Amino acid sequence: MPFHPALLDRLECAVRRYGAGTPTDRAELASAISPLGVGLDPDYAEFVERFGGCYVGIPVYGLRNSDLLEHVSVVDLTLRFRRDGWPGTDRGLVVSFDLAGNPLVLTPGGPVTSYDHDAGRACELAQGFATLLDQHAED
């Protein structure tokens, strides 16, 4: 299991508080994101298999999200940022965005990045998806 027990406890607590989306199995998720030209990150796949898209300290988009999140799939969210020309979105999956509207891009097997439109530069937010969750999941 990629999520250490303490993180999983925090995620489950957040899901009880804010609500889960509809879980999606790995095969359906892989098929849905395949046209985007990115691989499926195993930690992200496990999250969506367990919780669907939901809020856990940060919004995490899946194929079917909780009522707390905008009803847009991770595929459509990624395509929206790509159409709008956001740097770095062509190499990954936009799984979330910050309060300023900057995309949080998951690169399979690699870091989670963002492009800060105010500063005009890319930055690495976390070494991987589980680390990003660990940084933001509520206690």
N, CA, C and O of each residue as an XYZ file, in Angstrom:
556
protein
N       0.853     -1.188      0.000
C       0.000      0.000      0.000
C       0.892      1.243      0.000
O       1.729      1.394      0.890
N       0.729      2.132     -0.980
C       1.591      3.305     -1.064
C       1.312      4.371     -0.002
O       2.197      5.168      0.307
N       0.112      4.402      0.557
C      -0.201      5.400      1.573
C       0.135      4.828      2.940
O      -0.383      3.778      3.320
N       1.000      5.514      3.682
C       1.310      5.018      5.018
C       0.057      5.126      5.887
O      -0.815      5.953      5.620
N      -0.034      4.289      6.930
C      -1.271      4.217      7.729
C      -1.736      5.555      8.293
O      -2.938      5.819      8.319
N      -0.826      6.396      8.741
C      -1.246      7.682      9.301
C      -1.879      8.569      8.231
O      -2.868      9.253      8.497
N      -1.313      8.561      7.023
C      -1.895      9.341      5.929
C      -3.264      8.769      5.553
O      -4.218      9.524      5.363
N      -3.364      7.479      5.449
C      -4.632      6.859      5.096
C      -5.709      7.201      6.133
O      -6.859      7.447      5.770
N      -5.346      7.217      7.408
C      -6.293      7.615      8.458
C      -6.770      9.053      8.246
O      -7.961      9.341      8.368
N      -5.838      9.950      7.929
C      -6.198     11.353      7.699
C      -7.092     11.502      6.475
O      -8.044     12.283      6.490
N      -6.789     10.753      5.411
C      -7.612     10.802      4.202
C      -9.022     10.296      4.494
O     -10.007     10.912      4.086
N      -9.111      9.180      5.198
C     -10.426      8.614      5.518
C     -11.235      9.566      6.398
O     -12.451      9.675      6.240
N     -10.573     10.246      7.315
C     -11.246     11.226      8.172
C     -11.788     12.382      7.324
O     -12.925     12.814      7.518
N     -10.986     12.879      6.393
C     -11.424     13.969      5.513
C     -12.604     13.533      4.652
O     -13.544     14.301      4.446
N     -12.554     12.309      4.152
C     -13.644     11.802      3.310
C     -14.928     11.665      4.130
O     -16.013     11.957      3.628
N     -14.816     11.227      5.378
C     -16.007     11.165      6.236
C     -16.575     12.570      6.465
O     -17.792     12.752      6.511
N     -15.701     13.547      6.605
C     -16.125     14.919      6.873
C     -16.734     15.585      5.640
O     -17.770     16.240      5.745
N     -16.107     15.427      4.476
C     -16.502     16.180      3.285
C     -17.235     15.352      2.223
O     -17.864     15.915      1.326
N     -17.158     14.044      2.320
C     -17.844     13.191      1.356
C     -16.913     12.674      0.274
O     -15.965     13.345     -0.135
N     -17.208     11.472     -0.176
C     -16.425     10.827     -1.228
C     -17.103     11.011     -2.567
O     -18.304     11.268     -2.653
N     -16.305     10.873     -3.607
C     -16.851     10.768     -4.947
C     -17.190      9.313     -5.195
O     -17.226      8.510     -4.263
N     -17.437      8.974     -6.442
C     -17.708      7.592     -6.796
C     -16.398      6.921     -7.171
O     -15.757      7.334     -8.137
N     -15.980      5.896     -6.434
C     -14.736      5.207     -6.758
C     -14.749      4.671     -8.195
O     -15.787      4.277     -8.726
N     -13.577      4.670     -8.791
C     -13.399      4.224    -10.170
C     -12.298      3.183    -10.201
O     -11.221      3.402     -9.646
N     -12.555      2.048    -10.844
C     -11.505      1.042    -10.888
C     -10.373      1.476    -11.819
O     -10.551      2.303    -12.714
N      -9.233      0.899    -11.578
C      -7.992      1.260    -12.265
C      -8.112      1.131    -13.789
O      -7.607      1.980    -14.523
N      -8.773      0.080    -14.261
C      -8.891     -0.135    -15.707
C      -9.707      0.974    -16.365
O      -9.331      1.470    -17.427
N     -10.819      1.365    -15.745
C     -11.639      2.452    -16.299
C     -10.871      3.764    -16.291
O     -10.922      4.518    -17.263
N     -10.161      4.044    -15.204
C      -9.380      5.268    -15.108
C      -8.282      5.291    -16.163
O      -8.093      6.304    -16.835
N      -7.560      4.190    -16.315
C      -6.488      4.117    -17.319
C      -7.044      4.330    -18.719
O      -6.437      5.032    -19.527
N      -8.178      3.738    -19.009
C      -8.805      3.897    -20.318
C      -9.218      5.348    -20.557
O      -9.046      5.869    -21.658
N      -9.756      5.994    -19.537
C     -10.219      7.377    -19.670
C      -9.073      8.349    -19.911
O      -9.213      9.281    -20.702
N      -7.939      8.146    -19.241
C      -6.835      9.103    -19.400
C      -5.911      8.749    -20.559
O      -5.064      9.560    -20.934
N      -6.051      7.573    -21.128
C      -5.185      7.130    -22.218
C      -5.091      8.132    -23.373
O      -3.987      8.371    -23.863
N      -6.201      8.726    -23.828
C      -6.095      9.694    -24.929
C      -5.272     10.938    -24.597
O      -4.869     11.671    -25.500
N      -5.022     11.180    -23.314
C      -4.230     12.344    -22.912
C      -2.735     12.122    -23.119
O      -1.949     13.068    -23.076
N      -2.347     10.866    -23.344
C      -0.940     10.568    -23.583
C      -0.086     10.539    -22.333
O       1.125     10.746    -22.402
N      -0.704     10.285    -21.192
C       0.042     10.171    -19.936
C      -0.229      8.804    -19.337
O      -1.300      8.229    -19.531
N       0.743      8.293    -18.612
C       0.550      7.029    -17.908
C      -0.228      7.241    -16.632
O      -0.428      8.372    -16.187
N      -0.663      6.145    -16.050
C      -1.440      6.197    -14.820
C      -0.521      6.062    -13.612
O       0.157      5.048    -13.448
N      -0.502      7.081    -12.778
C       0.281      7.062    -11.552
C      -0.378      6.103    -10.563
O      -1.571      6.243    -10.290
N       0.361      5.134    -10.017
C      -0.257      4.132     -9.135
C      -0.854      4.707     -7.849
O      -1.886      4.221     -7.386
N      -0.230      5.727     -7.268
C      -0.784      6.321     -6.048
C      -2.093      7.053     -6.346
O      -3.057      6.950     -5.588
N      -2.116      7.785     -7.448
C      -3.345      8.470     -7.848
C      -4.441      7.445     -8.142
O      -5.589      7.631     -7.738
N      -4.090      6.366     -8.844
C      -5.064      5.322     -9.169
C      -5.647      4.725     -7.891
O      -6.853      4.496     -7.806
N      -4.796      4.475     -6.899
C      -5.303      3.922     -5.643
C      -6.247      4.891     -4.947
O      -7.274      4.481     -4.406
N      -5.903      6.175     -4.960
C      -6.760      7.178     -4.336
C      -8.145      7.163     -4.985
O      -9.162      7.117     -4.292
N      -8.177      7.203     -6.314
C      -9.452      7.251     -7.034
C     -10.221      5.936     -6.886
O     -11.452      5.938     -6.870
N      -9.508      4.824     -6.779
C     -10.178      3.539     -6.525
C     -10.851      3.528     -5.161
O     -11.912      2.927     -4.993
N     -10.237      4.189     -4.190
C     -10.787      4.216     -2.829
C     -11.881      5.267     -2.649
O     -12.929      4.990     -2.065
N     -11.625      6.487     -3.160
C     -12.444      7.633     -2.777
C     -13.138      8.365     -3.926
O     -14.000      9.206     -3.673
N     -12.791      8.072     -5.169
C     -13.289      8.889     -6.273
C     -12.652     10.263     -6.184
O     -11.630     10.425     -5.517
N     -13.222     11.233     -6.828
C     -12.736     12.606     -6.719
C     -13.378     13.267     -5.514
O     -14.597     13.215     -5.353
N     -12.565     13.890     -4.663
C     -13.116     14.485     -3.446
C     -12.116     15.460     -2.823
O     -10.975     15.589     -3.266
N     -12.588     16.131     -1.787
C     -11.769     17.093     -1.055
C     -11.167     16.406      0.161
O     -11.877     15.794      0.959
N      -9.836     16.515      0.292
C      -9.133     15.911      1.439
C      -8.095     16.888      2.006
O      -7.007     16.478      2.411
N      -8.435     18.165      2.033
C      -7.469     19.212      2.379
C      -7.111     19.996      1.136
O      -6.803     21.185      1.211
N      -7.152     19.337     -0.002
C      -7.109     19.922     -1.345
C      -8.122     19.132     -2.174
O      -8.403     17.971     -1.879
N      -8.664     19.762     -3.204
C      -9.545     18.994     -4.082
C      -8.711     18.057     -4.947
O      -7.666     18.453     -5.464
N      -9.165     16.822     -5.106
C      -8.520     15.855     -5.991
C      -9.598     15.359     -6.951
O     -10.570     14.726     -6.538
N      -9.416     15.652     -8.219
C     -10.416     15.297     -9.223
C     -10.206     13.881     -9.735
O      -9.077     13.434     -9.937
N     -11.317     13.189     -9.941
C     -11.334     11.856    -10.529
C     -12.282     11.864    -11.716
O     -12.485     12.900    -12.348
N     -12.853     10.726    -12.013
C     -13.840     10.676    -13.095
C     -15.218     11.107    -12.614
O     -15.980     11.725    -13.356
N     -15.533     10.773    -11.356
C     -16.814     11.161    -10.762
C     -16.524     11.690     -9.354
O     -16.024     10.971     -8.488
N     -16.849     12.949     -9.159
C     -16.442     13.660     -7.951
C     -17.569     13.788     -6.939
O     -18.746     13.616     -7.255
N     -17.167     14.096     -5.711
C     -18.142     14.386     -4.660
C     -18.869     15.683     -5.009
O     -18.434     16.441     -5.876
N     -19.976     15.923     -4.323
C     -20.759     17.135     -4.579
C     -20.013     18.407     -4.204
O     -20.370     19.488     -4.672
N     -18.998     18.301     -3.382
C     -18.230     19.471     -2.961
C     -17.360     20.020     -4.095
O     -17.020     21.203     -4.095
N     -17.002     19.178     -5.048
C     -16.143     19.575     -6.164
C     -16.990     19.888     -7.391
O     -18.122     19.427     -7.537
N     -16.398     20.685     -8.257
C     -16.999     20.937     -9.561
C     -17.185     19.588    -10.268
O     -16.327     18.711    -10.165
N     -18.276     19.426    -10.968
C     -18.541     18.158    -11.650
C     -17.887     18.153    -13.021
O     -18.554     18.223    -14.054
N     -16.571     18.070    -13.002
C     -15.769     17.967    -14.206
C     -14.758     16.852    -13.957
O     -14.133     16.803    -12.897
N     -14.600     15.978    -14.910
C     -13.676     14.862    -14.709
C     -12.235     15.344    -14.784
O     -11.957     16.433    -15.287
N     -11.332     14.528    -14.283
C      -9.908     14.831    -14.356
C      -9.468     14.959    -15.817
O      -8.563     15.735    -16.125
N     -10.095     14.214    -16.705
C      -9.782     14.306    -18.136
C     -10.187     15.683    -18.661
O      -9.395     16.364    -19.313
N     -11.423     16.085    -18.373
C     -11.897     17.385    -18.841
C     -11.133     18.540    -18.210
O     -10.888     19.555    -18.862
N     -10.758     18.388    -16.946
C      -9.975     19.418    -16.272
C      -8.607     19.573    -16.945
O      -8.146     20.689    -17.185
N      -7.976     18.452    -17.242
C      -6.681     18.485    -17.928
C      -6.823     19.134    -19.299
O      -6.017     19.987    -19.671
N      -7.838     18.735    -20.045
C      -8.048     19.308    -21.380
C      -8.332     20.805    -21.312
O      -7.887     21.556    -22.180
N      -9.059     21.244    -20.302
C      -9.345     22.676    -20.138
C      -8.052     23.472    -19.964
O      -7.860     24.494    -20.622
N      -7.166     23.008    -19.080
C      -5.904     23.714    -18.863
C      -5.010     23.637    -20.097
O      -4.312     24.601    -20.413
N      -5.023     22.513    -20.794
C      -4.235     22.398    -22.028
C      -4.740     23.373    -23.085
O      -3.944     24.062    -23.723
N      -6.063     23.437    -23.277
C      -6.647     24.365    -24.267
C      -6.296     25.809    -23.940
O      -6.095     26.632    -24.834
N      -6.226     26.105    -22.645
C      -5.904     27.465    -22.221
C      -4.408     27.766    -22.285
O      -3.982     28.877    -21.970
N      -3.608     26.770    -22.695
C      -2.183     26.985    -22.921
C      -1.306     27.008    -21.683
O      -0.239     27.622    -21.706
N      -1.719     26.358    -20.602
C      -0.919     26.361    -19.385
C       0.333     25.504    -19.566
O       0.234     24.329    -19.919
N       1.506     26.082    -19.327
C       2.759     25.317    -19.448
C       2.782     24.108    -18.513
O       2.338     24.181    -17.368
N       3.309     22.998    -19.026
C       3.482     21.790    -18.233
C       2.291     20.857    -18.223
O       2.424     19.699    -17.825
N       1.121     21.329    -18.652
C      -0.059     20.478    -18.608
C      -0.055     19.422    -19.710
O      -0.790     18.437    -19.630
N       0.760     19.621    -20.726
C       0.830     18.647    -21.817
C       1.588     17.383    -21.420
O       1.517     16.374    -22.122
N       2.308     17.429    -20.310
C       3.121     16.288    -19.876
C       2.531     15.531    -18.690
O       3.150     14.595    -18.184
N       1.354     15.922    -18.247
C       0.812     15.272    -17.074
C      -0.692     15.396    -16.985
O      -1.366     15.805    -17.930
N      -1.191     15.034    -15.831
C      -2.618     15.003    -15.546
C      -2.920     16.099    -14.523
O      -2.328     16.119    -13.444
N      -3.827     17.002    -14.853
C      -4.212     18.057    -13.911
C      -5.205     17.445    -12.923
O      -6.374     17.231    -13.246
N      -4.715     17.170    -11.714
C      -5.542     16.502    -10.704
C      -6.197     17.484     -9.744
O      -7.087     17.113     -8.978
N      -5.752     18.750     -9.787
C      -6.291     19.749     -8.880
C      -5.848     21.127     -9.345
O      -5.174     21.266    -10.365
N      -6.231     22.134     -8.589
C      -5.729     23.489     -8.804
C      -5.730     24.198     -7.465
O      -6.488     23.845     -6.562
N      -4.874     25.202     -7.347
C      -4.764     25.905     -6.075
C      -5.759     27.068     -6.011
O      -6.524     27.284     -6.951
N      -5.749     27.804     -4.916
C      -6.702     28.894     -4.718
C      -6.540     30.017     -5.727
O      -7.479     30.776     -5.968
N      -5.352     30.132     -6.322
C      -5.114     31.149     -7.339
C      -5.498     30.663     -8.734
O      -5.390     31.415     -9.702
N      -5.946     29.413     -8.844
C      -6.347     28.872    -10.133
C      -5.233     28.221    -10.924
O      -5.416     27.890    -12.096
N      -4.073     28.030    -10.298
C      -2.953     27.371    -10.964
C      -3.152     25.858    -10.947
O      -3.551     25.308     -9.920
N      -2.883     25.172    -12.056
C      -3.075     23.720    -12.101
C      -2.027     22.979    -11.287
O      -0.868     23.389    -11.228
N      -2.444     21.885    -10.661
C      -1.529     20.951    -10.007
C      -1.432     19.745    -10.924
O      -2.401     19.009    -11.108
N      -0.245     19.550    -11.500
C      -0.041     18.571    -12.560
C       0.732     17.379    -12.020
O       1.841     17.519    -11.506
N       0.131     16.211    -12.144
C       0.760     14.967    -11.732
C       1.453     14.350    -12.938
O       0.819     14.018    -13.940
N       2.764     14.204    -12.820
C       3.522     13.534    -13.865
C       3.760     12.113    -13.388
O       4.411     11.915    -12.362
N       3.246     11.113    -14.108
C       3.326      9.724    -13.633
C       4.744      9.307    -13.253
O       5.682      9.430    -14.040
N       4.871      8.810    -12.025
C       6.162      8.375    -11.518
C       7.096      9.518    -11.180
O       8.255      9.298    -10.829
N       6.597     10.732    -11.283
C       7.455     11.882    -11.053
C       6.809     12.886    -10.135
O       5.895     12.553     -9.381
N       7.275     14.103    -10.193
C       6.790     15.118     -9.259
C       5.407     15.656     -9.619
O       4.902     15.460    -10.724
N       4.823     16.336     -8.647
C       3.626     17.134     -8.871
C       4.121     18.561     -9.048
O       4.827     19.095     -8.193
N       3.747     19.165    -10.156
C       4.225     20.496    -10.481
C       3.054     21.460    -10.630
O       1.893     21.055    -10.685
N       3.384     22.725    -10.691
C       2.385     23.747    -10.961
C       3.064     24.861    -11.736
O       4.288     24.988    -11.729
N       2.265     25.652    -12.393
C       2.769     26.843    -13.058
C       2.074     28.028    -12.414
O       0.859     28.193    -12.528
N       2.859     28.846    -11.739
C       2.335     30.020    -11.055
C       2.197     31.139    -12.087
O       3.196     31.704    -12.532
N       0.966     31.454    -12.462
C       0.764     32.463    -13.498
C       1.135     33.867    -13.024
O       1.468     34.719    -13.848
N       1.088     34.124    -11.732
C       1.489     35.442    -11.226
C       3.000     35.623    -11.309
O       3.480     36.685    -11.707
N       3.747     34.589    -10.935
C       5.210     34.658    -10.962
C       5.776     34.335    -12.345
O       6.919     34.677    -12.649
N       4.965     33.672    -13.185
C       5.418     33.321    -14.520
C       6.465     32.223    -14.537
O       7.369     32.230    -15.372
N       6.339     31.263    -13.598
C       7.328     30.183    -13.554
C       6.709     28.895    -13.027
O       5.715     28.905    -12.302
N       7.331     27.792    -13.418
C       6.913     26.476    -12.938
C       7.601     26.169    -11.615
O       8.683     26.681    -11.328
N       6.962     25.334    -10.820
C       7.581     24.922     -9.567
C       7.160     23.497     -9.244
O       6.088     23.043     -9.644
N       8.017     22.803     -8.517
C       7.702     21.463     -8.042
C       7.056     21.588     -6.679
O       7.602     22.229     -5.781
N       5.891     20.975     -6.523
C       5.161     21.047     -5.267
C       5.446     19.867     -4.353
O       5.483     20.008     -3.130
N       5.648     18.696     -4.962
C       5.882     17.478     -4.180
C       6.578     16.463     -5.074
O       6.473     16.525     -6.299
N       7.289     15.529     -4.451
C       7.997     14.504     -5.205
C       7.056     13.495     -5.840
O       7.437     12.813     -6.791
N       5.851     13.388     -5.337
C       4.863     12.464     -5.875
C       3.494     12.762     -5.305
O       3.343     13.622     -4.437
N       2.493     12.043     -5.799
C       1.117     12.281     -5.397
C       0.886     12.013     -3.909
O       0.234     12.810     -3.234
N       1.412     10.904     -3.393
C       1.230     10.588     -1.971
C       1.859     11.672     -1.097
O       1.311     12.018     -0.050
N       2.989     12.202     -1.514
C       3.642     13.278     -0.761
C       2.785     14.537     -0.773
O       2.664     15.216      0.246
N       2.190     14.851     -1.923
C       1.294     16.008     -2.003
C       0.130     15.847     -1.034
O      -0.225     16.786     -0.322
N      -0.458     14.670     -1.008
C      -1.556     14.414     -0.071
C      -1.085     14.541      1.374
O      -1.788     15.106      2.212
N       0.087     14.024      1.659
C       0.624     14.094      3.021
C       0.822     15.547      3.449
O       0.640     15.879      4.621
N       1.192     16.410      2.510
C       1.403     17.826      2.816
C       0.088     18.561      3.097
O       0.067     19.534      3.852
N      -1.007     18.093      2.489
C      -2.251     18.857      2.529
C      -3.401     18.196      3.274
O      -4.350     18.880      3.656
N      -3.343     16.891      3.490
C      -4.458     16.219      4.164
C      -4.598     16.771      5.576
O      -3.613     16.940      6.294
N      -5.807     17.041      5.949
C      -6.069     17.622      7.250
C      -5.773     16.653      8.369
O      -5.912     15.439      8.216
N      -5.361     17.208      9.504
C      -5.108     16.378     10.695
C      -6.381     16.123     11.448
O      -6.365     15.445     12.476
